[in-house]
Structures are given as structure tokens and as C-alpha cells.
Amino acid sequence: MHNHLVSIIIPTYNRAHLISETLDSVLAQTYTDWECIVVDDGSTDTTEEVVMDYVAKDTRFQFNIRPKNAIKGASSSRNYGLSLCKGSYVLFLDSDDWLLPHCISQRTSFMFENPDLSFMVVPMNTKGNDNVVRVKNIPLCDDYLREFLSYRLYWGIMCTFWKKNSLVELGGFNEHYPRLNDPEIHIRGMLHFKDSYFIANNFPADSIYRMEEQKKGKKFSIKYIASLTLFLRDIVKELNDNNYQNYRTYLKYYLVDYLKNFSYCIPIKENLKLLTLAKKKEIINVKEYLLIMFWSVIRVVHFKITNYLNSKLNVSIYTIIKLSK
């Protein structure tokens, strides 16, 4: 096999309790020509101490701290890692996920045999709270761009193996997104490189993604609507610039997910701003705008009334219990 240095970039934040498993999976690789660049995003736990133990034992590991003048977040940390790396190929790995031993070997071998590729994608396994490992297959499809635009996200960040020069040409990650940075870079990559990427459906899964319950609540929802607003605006521009204007309407599925899971935590005025943007960018038409706007208002009002009644009921029950003593 022809060896090419592979850069594994791991952003991390307060993962002292998990990152050892991730780094052990890197150590277990059958392919040995790699560097592992850990970028800390301002941890307040013992993450640095844990990683430095690996650095002391193996010089292929590096520990770096995101510069103070850089934007906080995983995307900024990944871009900083990209600026430091020396590999011909780049793999981004989150600090709670794992690589299987054959991961880098099978990816590097395929990319070497196909030098015109800008990136490839390999299926992953998933592992939930039940500790059961399941295969997440990538279905055969004639248009993965359409699928990602429709919020059908078949792979995660560690499934993608980038040629470093292509990733630099793409400009790395958009650092202004608190959320949605993974689908954003994959959509942009598919648009930019068009026929020079490969989805390896029939390859064995070579990584494990740790499943988490979907985060909800007001704080998370505020981040989500901020990200979605930027995401819709930027992706529509990318589609227009690449003559994919007719694909804009697929983005409505991101709106559906937001309205279903997060909109009830957000003021009606902010939801209407998002819907107005979607109409302006021709993601939804006027009829859809009016119907969704009506539904959104009803949902938020219902949520507020239900919360109010629940709080009143709780106070009444507490009073009754207290009086009965």
C-alpha cells in the first residue's frame, strides 16, 4: 500500500469522560501513517490532562487550544485543526464517536486508486443508550444532493474522507452556524465538486456514531432558528450560483423539522420572520406561507396556554396537599 499521511481532526469540549474511547479507536487503526489533531474549544474539565496522556505516549497525537480570537464552536475548531494539519487526506471525528480498525486503511486505499475524487463517503454504525450497535446504511440514490436538501441526512461528519486540497478549496466549515454545520458543508461539497465524489454504499461501515436524544428547550431552539436562518439564506445562494434554482423547494423539509420540534419555544414574531425569508427565497409559495403561518401561530399559542394551565394546576395541587396536612 502507498502511504499518505492522514489528518484526523477532533474538536472537543468538556469530554474528559468520553474522549479516551475516541482516541483509543484512533490508536487501533491498522493504517499507521496518521496524525491526530485534537482542538479544545475551551473545556473547563480535565480534557486537556486526558489528551496529554496520549500525546506523551504517542507523538502522532497533538493537543491544541482554539485561539481566543476565533469564534467558539466545533466548526471554528475544525477549521483551526485544518490550518495545522499536514496530511494529504482529512477525516473529522467528533470526540464521542469512534473509528473501526479498518477505517483509514480502506478509505486511503480507495482514494489512492481514484485520485480524481475530492471526497468519498462510507456508511457508519450507530450506538444508542441501549449500547446496541446498528448499521446505518446509505441507500442507493440517483441524487444525494436532493436528499440532503430534503433533510434526509444519510451520513455524519466522520463518514466523509476529504482530499485536503479540495477541502481547502471549498473553504472549510462555515463558522457562524451554531447548528446544521454538517449538512451545510456536505451540500456545499456536492454542489462544488459535482461528479468528483463517491458514495461507497457497498463498503462495510467503518465508524460508530453515538446517538443522543434530540435536544430541545428554549436555549437550544434559539440557536437552531439562528442557524436555520443563515442556512436557508446561504444554501439558496449556493443553489442559485450553481444553477440549481429548482432545488430550492426541497429545503422546506428543514422548516418542517423546525416547526415540529422547536418553533413553540420561539416568539411568534421570530417564527414569522423565518417563514417570510423562506417565502422570499422561494422555498415555499404564498399558499404554503399562509397555511404554515396560521399553524405556527396556533401551535405557539397552544403551547403558552397549556403551560399556563399546567402551572396553575400545579399551584392548586400543591395548595390542596399543603392544606390537607
Beta strands, then each sheet from edge to edge (+ up, - down):
strand 1: 6-12
strand 2: 34-40
strand 3: 61-65
strand 4: 89-92
strand 5: 98-99
strand 6: 119-121
strand 7: 124-127
strand 8: 133-136
strand 9: 160-163
strand 10: 197-199
strand 11: 207-210
sheet 1: 3+ 2+ 1+ 4+ 9- 6+ 10+
sheet 2: 5+ 11- 7- 8+
end
